[in-house]
Amino acid sequence: MKRYFSFVLFAAVVLASSCKKQNVQPETTRPSFLGKWDIVKDSTWAQLIGPPTISVYSGTVNDYYDFRADGKCYKQENGVRDTIPYKIASDTSVIFGNPVAMIDGSTGKTFYQEPGPTPIDPLTAHSAKIVFAFASPGGPYCKTIFLAK
């Protein structure tokens, strides 16, 4: 019995000393864009008729985008306040605005068209770049907003 106990003790010591210590790292996820962001810069490029129009607005301490968990983005830019509904499309894009109602001319049925997703890339814990680009009846339009926390 004594010999059996010694063998079990020896085996336990060998097994315990052979175990490696492992640091288990949490899974990394993209930073969230929820919360209040300062506007660093807002640049707009549009071409209606003639040469393109380019404007750059540098944000002040009063300018922000505040993304809330309830699906509303409160924004203040250059003294103008607005509330924009949004939905998370993916961890790199967001959909601003509500679906638009459209009527199918051949059937007369109403259907809803979701606005296209707007990329937020890059998105880090302290900075984000949102790019709105679309073609309108008046011509192409692109707005890039640089945000910082």
Buried (B, 14 or more C-beta within 10 A) or exposed (E): EEEEEEEEEEEEEEEEEEEEEEEEEEEEEEBEBEEEBBBBBBBBBBBEEEEEEEEEBEBEEEBBBBBEEEEEBBBBBEEEEEEBEBBBBEEBBBBBEEEEEEEEEEEEEEEEEEBBBBBBEEBEEEBBBBEBEEEEEEEEBBBBBBBEE
